[in-house]
Amino acid sequence: MRKTLQGAAACLLAALVLIGGCGQQPVAVVNGQKIAKAEFMNRLKKAAGPQVLTDLILRALVEDAFARSGLQLSDQEVQKRLQEVQAEFPSPEAFNEWLTARAITLEDLQKELAFQIKLEQLRGKDIKYTEADLKKFFEQNRRFFDKPERVVVSQIVVSGKQEADKIYQDLQRPGANFAAMARQYSIDAMFRQFGGRLPEMPTDRLMPPEVQAAVRRMQVGQVSQPIKVGESYYIVKLENRKPAEKAVFEKMRAEVERQFRLQNAKPVEVLLKELADQASVQVLDPELAEVQKQFLPKTKLPAFGGEGAQQGQQQGRQGQQPGRQGQRPGQQPPTGAGAGTGGSPAGQADTR
């Protein structure tokens, strides 16, 4: 999920930059020479303009299709998805820094999440299934819904044994603050600023393996002795441990339904092509005229007049297969059995 969000954030940022105002206000000064915003925007438009405009058009098509579909999106759904994203970070501060590093606001992210939910709903709006289908899918994919043992750890990483031993001894003193010492001594640039605290994760995903093995033997609140990993030394504190949980269908039904729909949904590329084929799009900027080629009106053959038209109709009737009219190539009827084969439910591996 993190990669998906990063890609969406980058695209959103590019769009915001492109539609920003232009002028002579400098964006940088090099040895006293100003680089004007107009020059920057012109270069950016030539380099990324077609890609960003295409993205904006496709997003507009999705928004329009959702508005006409009768589907609904609640604020609760967006907030729930936002909470899932925030849970991937070790602290609220880490989440806010992630937003700042990508120059997007919380409101920008909420809009992006709302868009992703709308896209999911459009992809799955024609899926038909029963409660029995969901239960069968749940049983076939139970291992992906079960929650393994999860831990929260903090770590201090240093390069020398002597320094590691000294830090460990200091941590044995009453009132020693592990987070403060992590900020002061740890060479782990990713988590040092958060007091060495890592996000909650399954124990079997904790790396490196030497640290995972030590954590399995530790009690909550315990601090490990220095652990040698390659040329570095880790000192780890077990902040919390949650036991494994067997999933119960009744409690997990909403997530099971979501994963079932994602597994059986129309591919994004297919949906976007269908929307583009039916759309009326005019690109008015001559510098971005190449984008228009992706949204040209589709030419239809005449249904009357001439021998050629009659022959075309006869060939079309001969080429049809009974009982398959209107079905997309390769489309399979969504069933619990079909959804349950071939690995994790869509997205499940990234969020559990």
C-alpha positions as a Python dict, from the first residue, in 0.01 Angstrom:
ca = {
    (1, 'M'): (0, 0, 0),
    (2, 'R'): (279, 240, 87),
    (3, 'K'): (416, 223, -270),
    (4, 'T'): (72, 276, -413),
    (5, 'L'): (21, 584, -199),
    (6, 'Q'): (364, 722, -283),
    (7, 'G'): (291, 689, -655),
    (8, 'A'): (-47, 856, -614),
    (9, 'A'): (107, 1134, -408),
    (10, 'A'): (373, 1197, -673),
    (11, 'C'): (113, 1217, -948),
    (12, 'L'): (-104, 1446, -738),
    (13, 'L'): (193, 1671, -666),
    (14, 'A'): (278, 1697, -1035),
    (15, 'A'): (-80, 1794, -1114),
    (16, 'L'): (-82, 2061, -844),
    (17, 'V'): (244, 2205, -974),
    (18, 'L'): (124, 2216, -1333),
    (19, 'I'): (-196, 2400, -1257),
    (20, 'G'): (-20, 2651, -1034),
    (21, 'G'): (23, 3014, -1139),
    (22, 'C'): (312, 3121, -1361),
    (23, 'G'): (516, 3439, -1367),
    (24, 'Q'): (855, 3588, -1320),
    (25, 'Q'): (880, 3495, -953),
    (26, 'P'): (1202, 3293, -928),
    (27, 'V'): (1198, 2931, -817),
    (28, 'A'): (1576, 2930, -756),
    (29, 'V'): (1877, 3160, -761),
    (30, 'V'): (2211, 3029, -892),
    (31, 'N'): (2512, 3251, -826),
    (32, 'G'): (2284, 3551, -836),
    (33, 'Q'): (2106, 3441, -1156),
    (34, 'K'): (1732, 3384, -1117),
    (35, 'I'): (1546, 3089, -1268),
    (36, 'A'): (1201, 3228, -1340),
    (37, 'K'): (891, 3034, -1248),
    (38, 'A'): (760, 3078, -1606),
    (39, 'E'): (1069, 2906, -1747),
    (40, 'F'): (1041, 2628, -1491),
    (41, 'M'): (672, 2573, -1566),
    (42, 'N'): (737, 2569, -1942),
    (43, 'R'): (1002, 2300, -1904),
    (44, 'L'): (784, 2101, -1669),
    (45, 'K'): (487, 2123, -1904),
    (46, 'K'): (691, 1992, -2197),
    (47, 'A'): (844, 1712, -1991),
    (48, 'A'): (541, 1591, -1793),
    (49, 'G'): (244, 1782, -1933),
    (50, 'P'): (97, 1504, -2153),
    (51, 'Q'): (126, 1244, -1877),
    (52, 'V'): (-30, 1467, -1613),
    (53, 'L'): (-310, 1588, -1843),
    (54, 'T'): (-393, 1227, -1934),
    (55, 'D'): (-406, 1143, -1564),
    (56, 'L'): (-635, 1439, -1492),
    (57, 'I'): (-867, 1344, -1779),
    (58, 'L'): (-892, 984, -1663),
    (59, 'R'): (-959, 1099, -1308),
    (60, 'A'): (-1236, 1327, -1436),
    (61, 'L'): (-1388, 1033, -1624),
    (62, 'V'): (-1384, 820, -1308),
    (63, 'E'): (-1542, 1098, -1101),
    (64, 'D'): (-1812, 1148, -1367),
    (65, 'A'): (-1882, 776, -1396),
    (66, 'F'): (-1911, 745, -1017),
    (67, 'A'): (-2151, 1040, -997),
    (68, 'R'): (-2375, 879, -1262),
    (69, 'S'): (-2352, 527, -1121),
    (70, 'G'): (-2572, 571, -814),
    (71, 'L'): (-2291, 441, -592),
    (72, 'Q'): (-2227, 611, -258),
    (73, 'L'): (-1913, 706, -66),
    (74, 'S'): (-1934, 793, 303),
    (75, 'D'): (-1693, 998, 512),
    (76, 'Q'): (-1660, 695, 740),
    (77, 'E'): (-1515, 488, 455),
    (78, 'V'): (-1253, 754, 381),
    (79, 'Q'): (-1162, 790, 750),
    (80, 'K'): (-1127, 414, 788),
    (81, 'R'): (-890, 399, 490),
    (82, 'L'): (-696, 694, 632),
    (83, 'Q'): (-657, 512, 963),
    (84, 'E'): (-517, 210, 777),
    (85, 'V'): (-254, 432, 618),
    (86, 'Q'): (-164, 601, 946),
    (87, 'A'): (-126, 261, 1114),
    (88, 'E'): (170, 188, 885),
    (89, 'F'): (377, 456, 1056),
    (90, 'P'): (545, 423, 1396),
    (91, 'S'): (398, 752, 1523),
    (92, 'P'): (176, 1045, 1420),
    (93, 'E'): (493, 1250, 1380),
    (94, 'A'): (630, 999, 1127),
    (95, 'F'): (306, 1016, 929),
    (96, 'N'): (313, 1397, 924),
    (97, 'E'): (675, 1397, 811),
    (98, 'W'): (581, 1159, 527),
    (99, 'L'): (317, 1410, 414),
    (100, 'T'): (560, 1701, 440),
    (101, 'A'): (830, 1519, 245),
    (102, 'R'): (585, 1479, -45),
    (103, 'A'): (449, 1834, -21),
    (104, 'I'): (89, 1716, 23),
    (105, 'T'): (-162, 1799, 293),
    (106, 'L'): (-389, 1570, 490),
    (107, 'E'): (-678, 1700, 279),
    (108, 'D'): (-491, 1608, -41),
    (109, 'L'): (-440, 1254, 90),
    (110, 'Q'): (-805, 1221, 192),
    (111, 'K'): (-912, 1325, -158),
    (112, 'E'): (-676, 1069, -308),
    (113, 'L'): (-810, 794, -82),
    (114, 'A'): (-1167, 891, -172),
    (115, 'F'): (-1076, 865, -539),
    (116, 'Q'): (-922, 520, -489),
    (117, 'I'): (-1238, 398, -312),
    (118, 'K'): (-1456, 531, -595),
    (119, 'L'): (-1236, 349, -845),
    (120, 'E'): (-1268, 26, -646),
    (121, 'Q'): (-1647, 59, -634),
    (122, 'L'): (-1674, 120, -1008),
    (123, 'R'): (-1452, -180, -1081),
    (124, 'G'): (-1670, -406, -870),
    (125, 'K'): (-2020, -268, -923),
    (126, 'D'): (-2130, -551, -1155),
    (127, 'I'): (-1999, -836, -939),
    (128, 'K'): (-2271, -1074, -822),
    (129, 'Y'): (-2219, -1298, -520),
    (130, 'T'): (-2392, -1456, -224),
    (131, 'E'): (-2310, -1486, 143),
    (132, 'A'): (-2203, -1844, 72),
    (133, 'D'): (-1951, -1715, -184),
    (134, 'L'): (-1797, -1486, 78),
    (135, 'K'): (-1773, -1763, 336),
    (136, 'K'): (-1611, -1997, 85),
    (137, 'F'): (-1362, -1727, -12),
    (138, 'F'): (-1287, -1668, 358),
    (139, 'E'): (-1217, -2036, 423),
    (140, 'Q'): (-998, -2071, 114),
    (141, 'N'): (-794, -1765, 215),
    (142, 'R'): (-812, -1799, 593),
    (143, 'R'): (-435, -1777, 638),
    (144, 'F'): (-442, -1424, 493),
    (145, 'F'): (-715, -1312, 734),
    (146, 'D'): (-565, -1470, 1045),
    (147, 'K'): (-350, -1225, 1242),
    (148, 'P'): (-3, -1357, 1329),
    (149, 'E'): (179, -1255, 1645),
    (150, 'R'): (273, -887, 1618),
    (151, 'V'): (535, -684, 1802),
    (152, 'V'): (642, -324, 1848),
    (153, 'V'): (1013, -275, 1906),
    (154, 'S'): (1254, 16, 1941),
    (155, 'Q'): (1615, -14, 1839),
    (156, 'I'): (1950, 158, 1871),
    (157, 'V'): (2205, 75, 1602),
    (158, 'V'): (2573, 160, 1643),
    (159, 'S'): (2891, 61, 1460),
    (160, 'G'): (3120, -44, 1746),
    (161, 'K'): (3099, -301, 2028),
    (162, 'Q'): (3254, -71, 2286),
    (163, 'E'): (2994, 198, 2219),
    (164, 'A'): (2714, -62, 2221),
    (165, 'D'): (2828, -199, 2559),
    (166, 'K'): (2838, 151, 2709),
    (167, 'I'): (2490, 236, 2583),
    (168, 'Y'): (2356, -93, 2718),
    (169, 'Q'): (2506, -22, 3061),
    (170, 'D'): (2358, 330, 3061),
    (171, 'L'): (2015, 184, 2979),
    (172, 'Q'): (2030, -29, 3296),
    (173, 'R'): (2028, 282, 3516),
    (174, 'P'): (1696, 387, 3678),
    (175, 'G'): (1509, 641, 3467),
    (176, 'A'): (1709, 573, 3150),
    (177, 'N'): (1522, 692, 2842),
    (178, 'F'): (1560, 451, 2549),
    (179, 'A'): (1403, 690, 2296),
    (180, 'A'): (1630, 977, 2395),
    (181, 'M'): (1939, 760, 2367),
    (182, 'A'): (1824, 631, 2027),
    (183, 'R'): (1795, 990, 1901),
    (184, 'Q'): (2141, 1068, 2037),
    (185, 'Y'): (2341, 760, 1940),
    (186, 'S'): (2166, 548, 1677),
    (187, 'I'): (2302, 550, 1322),
    (188, 'D'): (1969, 417, 1189),
    (189, 'A'): (1862, 726, 993),
    (190, 'M'): (1513, 595, 918),
    (191, 'F'): (1392, 545, 1278),
    (192, 'R'): (1638, 745, 1488),
    (193, 'Q'): (1421, 1057, 1472),
    (194, 'F'): (1131, 854, 1616),
    (195, 'G'): (1329, 737, 1916),
    (196, 'G'): (1419, 416, 1734),
    (197, 'R'): (1056, 299, 1740),
    (198, 'L'): (944, 77, 1451),
    (199, 'P'): (580, 37, 1341),
    (200, 'E'): (387, -264, 1463),
    (201, 'M'): (459, -568, 1247),
    (202, 'P'): (433, -949, 1245),
    (203, 'T'): (719, -1102, 1441),
    (204, 'D'): (826, -1312, 1144),
    (205, 'R'): (875, -996, 935),
    (206, 'L'): (1110, -834, 1184),
    (207, 'M'): (1457, -794, 1035),
    (208, 'P'): (1743, -871, 1054),
    (209, 'P'): (1698, -1239, 1156),
    (210, 'E'): (1936, -1203, 1452),
    (211, 'V'): (1709, -935, 1599),
    (212, 'Q'): (1395, -1140, 1531),
    (213, 'A'): (1542, -1440, 1715),
    (214, 'A'): (1628, -1224, 2017),
    (215, 'V'): (1285, -1058, 2027),
    (216, 'R'): (1111, -1397, 2033),
    (217, 'R'): (1284, -1472, 2366),
    (218, 'M'): (1221, -1131, 2524),
    (219, 'Q'): (954, -1007, 2765),
    (220, 'V'): (765, -681, 2709),
    (221, 'G'): (971, -392, 2846),
    (222, 'Q'): (1297, -587, 2831),
    (223, 'V'): (1609, -441, 2666),
    (224, 'S'): (1842, -681, 2484),
    (225, 'Q'): (2215, -695, 2518),
    (226, 'P'): (2404, -578, 2205),
    (227, 'I'): (2331, -805, 1908),
    (228, 'K'): (2601, -830, 1643),
    (229, 'V'): (2465, -801, 1289),
    (230, 'G'): (2735, -778, 1027),
    (231, 'E'): (2953, -481, 1119),
    (232, 'S'): (2682, -320, 1337),
    (233, 'Y'): (2538, -377, 1684),
    (234, 'Y'): (2167, -360, 1770),
    (235, 'I'): (2018, -291, 2112),
    (236, 'V'): (1647, -367, 2106),
    (237, 'K'): (1360, -291, 2344),
    (238, 'L'): (1037, -491, 2316),
    (239, 'E'): (764, -230, 2356),
    (240, 'N'): (460, -453, 2302),
    (241, 'R'): (357, -798, 2186),
    (242, 'K'): (14, -901, 2056),
    (243, 'P'): (-67, -1273, 2040),
    (244, 'A'): (-180, -1438, 1718),
    (245, 'E'): (-555, -1427, 1649),
    (246, 'K'): (-768, -1666, 1447),
    (247, 'A'): (-996, -1473, 1215),
    (248, 'V'): (-1373, -1503, 1266),
    (249, 'F'): (-1587, -1450, 957),
    (250, 'E'): (-1854, -1246, 1135),
    (251, 'K'): (-1595, -1000, 1265),
    (252, 'M'): (-1402, -987, 939),
    (253, 'R'): (-1695, -985, 700),
    (254, 'A'): (-1643, -628, 573),
    (255, 'E'): (-1276, -692, 497),
    (256, 'V'): (-1357, -1032, 340),
    (257, 'E'): (-1614, -867, 113),
    (258, 'R'): (-1369, -594, 16),
    (259, 'Q'): (-1096, -845, -74),
    (260, 'F'): (-1344, -1067, -261),
    (261, 'R'): (-1455, -771, -470),
    (262, 'L'): (-1097, -665, -542),
    (263, 'Q'): (-1008, -1019, -643),
    (264, 'N'): (-1298, -1039, -887),
    (265, 'A'): (-1312, -675, -998),
    (266, 'K'): (-1274, -548, -1351),
    (267, 'P'): (-907, -459, -1414),
    (268, 'V'): (-831, -87, -1384),
    (269, 'E'): (-697, -74, -1740),
    (270, 'V'): (-1016, -225, -1879),
    (271, 'L'): (-1241, 15, -1687),
    (272, 'L'): (-1040, 322, -1793),
    (273, 'K'): (-1043, 211, -2157),
    (274, 'E'): (-1419, 165, -2147),
    (275, 'L'): (-1466, 511, -1997),
    (276, 'A'): (-1228, 667, -2250),
    (277, 'D'): (-1401, 495, -2543),
    (278, 'Q'): (-1736, 642, -2436),
    (279, 'A'): (-1606, 988, -2348),
    (280, 'S'): (-1621, 1322, -2527),
    (281, 'V'): (-1285, 1488, -2462),
    (282, 'Q'): (-1143, 1805, -2618),
    (283, 'V'): (-780, 1902, -2560),
    (284, 'L'): (-766, 2277, -2624),
    (285, 'D'): (-396, 2345, -2565),
    (286, 'P'): (-201, 2296, -2893),
    (287, 'E'): (112, 2204, -2698),
    (288, 'L'): (-72, 1907, -2549),
    (289, 'A'): (-250, 1801, -2869),
    (290, 'E'): (-90, 1457, -2862),
    (291, 'V'): (-311, 1367, -2565),
    (292, 'Q'): (-619, 1402, -2789),
    (293, 'K'): (-514, 1089, -2982),
    (294, 'Q'): (-594, 879, -2675),
    (295, 'F'): (-952, 1009, -2667),
    (296, 'L'): (-1052, 1023, -3034),
    (297, 'P'): (-1417, 941, -3114),
    (298, 'K'): (-1460, 581, -3218),
    (299, 'T'): (-1575, 539, -3581),
    (300, 'K'): (-1880, 317, -3623),
    (301, 'L'): (-1956, 118, -3939),
    (302, 'P'): (-2287, 207, -4110),
    (303, 'A'): (-2566, -42, -4054),
    (304, 'F'): (-2729, 24, -4393),
    (305, 'G'): (-2662, 77, -4764),
    (306, 'G'): (-2434, -102, -5006),
    (307, 'E'): (-2322, -455, -5064),
    (308, 'G'): (-2016, -416, -4842),
    (309, 'A'): (-2227, -328, -4542),
    (310, 'Q'): (-2451, -632, -4596),
    (311, 'Q'): (-2149, -863, -4625),
    (312, 'G'): (-2003, -715, -4307),
    (313, 'Q'): (-2329, -784, -4123),
    (314, 'Q'): (-2334, -1145, -4246),
    (315, 'Q'): (-1973, -1202, -4142),
    (316, 'G'): (-2045, -1054, -3800),
    (317, 'R'): (-2340, -1292, -3749),
    (318, 'Q'): (-2131, -1592, -3857),
    (319, 'G'): (-1852, -1501, -3616),
    (320, 'Q'): (-2075, -1478, -3307),
    (321, 'Q'): (-2081, -1758, -3053),
    (322, 'P'): (-2417, -1843, -2900),
    (323, 'G'): (-2458, -1739, -2542),
    (324, 'R'): (-2144, -1519, -2526),
    (325, 'Q'): (-2265, -1187, -2662),
    (326, 'G'): (-2149, -891, -2457),
    (327, 'Q'): (-1899, -1089, -2251),
    (328, 'R'): (-1548, -942, -2229),
    (329, 'P'): (-1265, -1165, -2361),
    (330, 'G'): (-1130, -1382, -2084),
    (331, 'Q'): (-1400, -1279, -1838),
    (332, 'Q'): (-1485, -1543, -1580),
    (333, 'P'): (-1798, -1546, -1368),
    (334, 'P'): (-1710, -1427, -1015),
    (335, 'T'): (-1742, -1715, -772),
    (336, 'G'): (-1595, -1795, -437),
    (337, 'A'): (-1404, -2089, -582),
    (338, 'G'): (-1250, -1876, -857),
    (339, 'A'): (-1153, -1604, -613),
    (340, 'G'): (-992, -1835, -367),
    (341, 'T'): (-721, -1976, -588),
    (342, 'G'): (-376, -1848, -662),
    (343, 'G'): (-251, -1661, -355),
    (344, 'S'): (-339, -1367, -135),
    (345, 'P'): (-656, -1164, -166),
    (346, 'A'): (-578, -840, -345),
    (347, 'G'): (-390, -603, -117),
    (348, 'Q'): (-397, -834, 182),
    (349, 'A'): (-24, -905, 188),
    (350, 'D'): (58, -535, 214),
    (351, 'T'): (-167, -457, 506),
    (352, 'R'): (-127, -750, 740),
}
